[in-house]
């Protein structure tokens, strides 16, 4: 083999290693979180106890394609973007 090619092998190995590390530490976990968020939004139904990205705790009253109406502890109804629901309330 050519000496120049052999000199580039460690550099090529380094780039492959860096791409693999980037994939396992950033891309893969992001896809997993995205899949979990989609599953959460698909599983929402009336009566689900949820938490929004703004820290609002509430119970789902109605759901449509892009929004959700939450009833808070005080009885107030809030229409929120469906994507703002980030989890279920602890203990439920």
Biotite code that builds the C-alpha atoms (Angstrom):
import biotite.structure as struc

atoms = struc.array([
    struc.Atom([0.000, 0.000, 0.000], chain_id="A", res_id=1, res_name="UNK", atom_name="CA", element="C"),
    struc.Atom([0.972, 3.577, -0.496], chain_id="A", res_id=2, res_name="UNK", atom_name="CA", element="C"),
    struc.Atom([2.638, 5.393, 2.434], chain_id="A", res_id=3, res_name="UNK", atom_name="CA", element="C"),
    struc.Atom([0.298, 8.393, 2.147], chain_id="A", res_id=4, res_name="UNK", atom_name="CA", element="C"),
    struc.Atom([-2.740, 6.131, 2.449], chain_id="A", res_id=5, res_name="UNK", atom_name="CA", element="C"),
    struc.Atom([-1.304, 4.438, 5.519], chain_id="A", res_id=6, res_name="UNK", atom_name="CA", element="C"),
    struc.Atom([-0.675, 7.848, 7.047], chain_id="A", res_id=7, res_name="UNK", atom_name="CA", element="C"),
    struc.Atom([-4.362, 8.780, 6.583], chain_id="A", res_id=8, res_name="UNK", atom_name="CA", element="C"),
    struc.Atom([-5.738, 5.630, 8.224], chain_id="A", res_id=9, res_name="UNK", atom_name="CA", element="C"),
    struc.Atom([-5.470, 6.968, 11.808], chain_id="A", res_id=10, res_name="UNK", atom_name="CA", element="C"),
    struc.Atom([-7.212, 10.185, 10.742], chain_id="A", res_id=11, res_name="UNK", atom_name="CA", element="C"),
    struc.Atom([-9.982, 8.237, 9.010], chain_id="A", res_id=12, res_name="UNK", atom_name="CA", element="C"),
    struc.Atom([-10.348, 6.012, 12.083], chain_id="A", res_id=13, res_name="UNK", atom_name="CA", element="C"),
    struc.Atom([-10.589, 9.117, 14.289], chain_id="A", res_id=14, res_name="UNK", atom_name="CA", element="C"),
    struc.Atom([-13.401, 10.614, 12.155], chain_id="A", res_id=15, res_name="UNK", atom_name="CA", element="C"),
    struc.Atom([-15.345, 7.336, 12.187], chain_id="A", res_id=16, res_name="UNK", atom_name="CA", element="C"),
    struc.Atom([-14.912, 7.120, 15.957], chain_id="A", res_id=17, res_name="UNK", atom_name="CA", element="C"),
    struc.Atom([-16.094, 10.733, 16.422], chain_id="A", res_id=18, res_name="UNK", atom_name="CA", element="C"),
    struc.Atom([-19.182, 10.157, 14.255], chain_id="A", res_id=19, res_name="UNK", atom_name="CA", element="C"),
    struc.Atom([-20.032, 6.992, 16.222], chain_id="A", res_id=20, res_name="UNK", atom_name="CA", element="C"),
    struc.Atom([-19.659, 8.862, 19.523], chain_id="A", res_id=21, res_name="UNK", atom_name="CA", element="C"),
    struc.Atom([-21.831, 11.732, 18.263], chain_id="A", res_id=22, res_name="UNK", atom_name="CA", element="C"),
    struc.Atom([-24.492, 9.257, 17.148], chain_id="A", res_id=23, res_name="UNK", atom_name="CA", element="C"),
    struc.Atom([-24.615, 7.362, 20.458], chain_id="A", res_id=24, res_name="UNK", atom_name="CA", element="C"),
    struc.Atom([-24.450, 10.448, 22.695], chain_id="A", res_id=25, res_name="UNK", atom_name="CA", element="C"),
    struc.Atom([-26.690, 12.922, 20.807], chain_id="A", res_id=26, res_name="UNK", atom_name="CA", element="C"),
    struc.Atom([-28.691, 11.572, 17.872], chain_id="A", res_id=27, res_name="UNK", atom_name="CA", element="C"),
    struc.Atom([-29.870, 8.276, 19.378], chain_id="A", res_id=28, res_name="UNK", atom_name="CA", element="C"),
    struc.Atom([-31.077, 9.701, 22.736], chain_id="A", res_id=29, res_name="UNK", atom_name="CA", element="C"),
    struc.Atom([-32.869, 12.559, 20.929], chain_id="A", res_id=30, res_name="UNK", atom_name="CA", element="C"),
    struc.Atom([-34.760, 10.085, 18.738], chain_id="A", res_id=31, res_name="UNK", atom_name="CA", element="C"),
    struc.Atom([-35.701, 8.067, 21.817], chain_id="A", res_id=32, res_name="UNK", atom_name="CA", element="C"),
    struc.Atom([-37.066, 11.162, 23.608], chain_id="A", res_id=33, res_name="UNK", atom_name="CA", element="C"),
    struc.Atom([-38.978, 12.179, 20.476], chain_id="A", res_id=34, res_name="UNK", atom_name="CA", element="C"),
    struc.Atom([-40.567, 8.727, 20.229], chain_id="A", res_id=35, res_name="UNK", atom_name="CA", element="C"),
    struc.Atom([-41.548, 8.812, 23.922], chain_id="A", res_id=36, res_name="UNK", atom_name="CA", element="C"),
    struc.Atom([-43.127, 12.281, 23.454], chain_id="A", res_id=37, res_name="UNK", atom_name="CA", element="C"),
    struc.Atom([-45.138, 11.058, 20.453], chain_id="A", res_id=38, res_name="UNK", atom_name="CA", element="C"),
    struc.Atom([-46.349, 8.014, 22.418], chain_id="A", res_id=39, res_name="UNK", atom_name="CA", element="C"),
    struc.Atom([-47.368, 10.259, 25.325], chain_id="A", res_id=40, res_name="UNK", atom_name="CA", element="C"),
    struc.Atom([-49.370, 12.578, 23.068], chain_id="A", res_id=41, res_name="UNK", atom_name="CA", element="C"),
    struc.Atom([-51.088, 9.645, 21.363], chain_id="A", res_id=42, res_name="UNK", atom_name="CA", element="C"),
    struc.Atom([-52.047, 8.128, 24.724], chain_id="A", res_id=43, res_name="UNK", atom_name="CA", element="C"),
    struc.Atom([-53.702, 11.302, 26.070], chain_id="A", res_id=44, res_name="UNK", atom_name="CA", element="C"),
    struc.Atom([-57.405, 11.028, 26.788], chain_id="A", res_id=45, res_name="UNK", atom_name="CA", element="C"),
    struc.Atom([-59.993, 12.830, 28.869], chain_id="A", res_id=46, res_name="UNK", atom_name="CA", element="C"),
    struc.Atom([-59.114, 12.517, 32.546], chain_id="A", res_id=47, res_name="UNK", atom_name="CA", element="C"),
    struc.Atom([-55.352, 12.087, 32.018], chain_id="A", res_id=48, res_name="UNK", atom_name="CA", element="C"),
    struc.Atom([-53.366, 13.953, 34.685], chain_id="A", res_id=49, res_name="UNK", atom_name="CA", element="C"),
    struc.Atom([-50.500, 15.763, 32.960], chain_id="A", res_id=50, res_name="UNK", atom_name="CA", element="C"),
    struc.Atom([-47.732, 18.338, 33.381], chain_id="A", res_id=51, res_name="UNK", atom_name="CA", element="C"),
    struc.Atom([-46.895, 20.950, 30.739], chain_id="A", res_id=52, res_name="UNK", atom_name="CA", element="C"),
    struc.Atom([-43.518, 22.374, 29.763], chain_id="A", res_id=53, res_name="UNK", atom_name="CA", element="C"),
    struc.Atom([-44.464, 25.513, 31.702], chain_id="A", res_id=54, res_name="UNK", atom_name="CA", element="C"),
    struc.Atom([-44.951, 23.499, 34.901], chain_id="A", res_id=55, res_name="UNK", atom_name="CA", element="C"),
    struc.Atom([-48.758, 23.607, 34.890], chain_id="A", res_id=56, res_name="UNK", atom_name="CA", element="C"),
    struc.Atom([-50.446, 20.564, 36.411], chain_id="A", res_id=57, res_name="UNK", atom_name="CA", element="C"),
    struc.Atom([-53.904, 19.713, 35.135], chain_id="A", res_id=58, res_name="UNK", atom_name="CA", element="C"),
    struc.Atom([-56.441, 17.158, 34.031], chain_id="A", res_id=59, res_name="UNK", atom_name="CA", element="C"),
    struc.Atom([-57.272, 16.813, 30.337], chain_id="A", res_id=60, res_name="UNK", atom_name="CA", element="C"),
    struc.Atom([-60.822, 17.972, 29.565], chain_id="A", res_id=61, res_name="UNK", atom_name="CA", element="C"),
    struc.Atom([-60.773, 17.910, 25.758], chain_id="A", res_id=62, res_name="UNK", atom_name="CA", element="C"),
    struc.Atom([-58.223, 17.138, 23.039], chain_id="A", res_id=63, res_name="UNK", atom_name="CA", element="C"),
    struc.Atom([-58.041, 18.015, 19.357], chain_id="A", res_id=64, res_name="UNK", atom_name="CA", element="C"),
    struc.Atom([-55.278, 17.746, 16.750], chain_id="A", res_id=65, res_name="UNK", atom_name="CA", element="C"),
    struc.Atom([-53.202, 20.707, 17.932], chain_id="A", res_id=66, res_name="UNK", atom_name="CA", element="C"),
    struc.Atom([-54.449, 21.697, 21.380], chain_id="A", res_id=67, res_name="UNK", atom_name="CA", element="C"),
    struc.Atom([-55.615, 20.355, 24.703], chain_id="A", res_id=68, res_name="UNK", atom_name="CA", element="C"),
    struc.Atom([-57.868, 21.931, 27.345], chain_id="A", res_id=69, res_name="UNK", atom_name="CA", element="C"),
    struc.Atom([-56.635, 21.380, 30.896], chain_id="A", res_id=70, res_name="UNK", atom_name="CA", element="C"),
    struc.Atom([-58.572, 21.844, 34.104], chain_id="A", res_id=71, res_name="UNK", atom_name="CA", element="C"),
    struc.Atom([-56.322, 23.095, 36.894], chain_id="A", res_id=72, res_name="UNK", atom_name="CA", element="C"),
    struc.Atom([-56.701, 22.537, 40.624], chain_id="A", res_id=73, res_name="UNK", atom_name="CA", element="C"),
    struc.Atom([-58.503, 25.881, 40.990], chain_id="A", res_id=74, res_name="UNK", atom_name="CA", element="C"),
    struc.Atom([-61.023, 24.832, 38.336], chain_id="A", res_id=75, res_name="UNK", atom_name="CA", element="C"),
    struc.Atom([-59.697, 27.150, 35.635], chain_id="A", res_id=76, res_name="UNK", atom_name="CA", element="C"),
    struc.Atom([-59.740, 25.830, 32.077], chain_id="A", res_id=77, res_name="UNK", atom_name="CA", element="C"),
    struc.Atom([-56.632, 26.472, 29.974], chain_id="A", res_id=78, res_name="UNK", atom_name="CA", element="C"),
    struc.Atom([-56.215, 25.783, 26.265], chain_id="A", res_id=79, res_name="UNK", atom_name="CA", element="C"),
    struc.Atom([-52.605, 24.778, 25.604], chain_id="A", res_id=80, res_name="UNK", atom_name="CA", element="C"),
    struc.Atom([-50.662, 23.568, 22.597], chain_id="A", res_id=81, res_name="UNK", atom_name="CA", element="C"),
    struc.Atom([-50.717, 19.792, 22.618], chain_id="A", res_id=82, res_name="UNK", atom_name="CA", element="C"),
    struc.Atom([-46.921, 19.727, 22.213], chain_id="A", res_id=83, res_name="UNK", atom_name="CA", element="C"),
    struc.Atom([-46.544, 21.561, 25.545], chain_id="A", res_id=84, res_name="UNK", atom_name="CA", element="C"),
    struc.Atom([-47.648, 18.446, 27.432], chain_id="A", res_id=85, res_name="UNK", atom_name="CA", element="C"),
    struc.Atom([-44.369, 16.847, 28.500], chain_id="A", res_id=86, res_name="UNK", atom_name="CA", element="C"),
    struc.Atom([-45.381, 14.181, 30.981], chain_id="A", res_id=87, res_name="UNK", atom_name="CA", element="C"),
    struc.Atom([-47.863, 12.561, 33.269], chain_id="A", res_id=88, res_name="UNK", atom_name="CA", element="C"),
    struc.Atom([-48.217, 13.747, 36.847], chain_id="A", res_id=89, res_name="UNK", atom_name="CA", element="C"),
    struc.Atom([-46.046, 11.788, 39.280], chain_id="A", res_id=90, res_name="UNK", atom_name="CA", element="C"),
    struc.Atom([-47.914, 8.991, 41.005], chain_id="A", res_id=91, res_name="UNK", atom_name="CA", element="C"),
    struc.Atom([-50.332, 8.427, 38.116], chain_id="A", res_id=92, res_name="UNK", atom_name="CA", element="C"),
])
